[in-house]
Amino acid sequence: MSYAEVTNLSLDPYVGGQRRKADHSAVFPTYDAASGQTLAQVPVADREMVDRAVESARQALDGSWADGL
């Protein structure tokens, strides 16, 4: 995947079935392992975002999604 393709993707955290905007502007770079080229600047999840993601995962685990397994 090229840098141009990655820049068109939404890199906001996906929590609880929807994209969420980070509450701050901190980012970290991700790199193409083969070339070392920077592919994207990815938002850093803060404590609140991680807590929301964990709670969403707990709700999903406790839900009916696995009843038929």
Beta strands, then each sheet from edge to edge (+ up, - down):
strand 1: 14-15
strand 2: 18-19
strand 3: 27-31
strand 4: 38-43
sheet 1: 1+ 2-
sheet 2: 3+ 4-
end
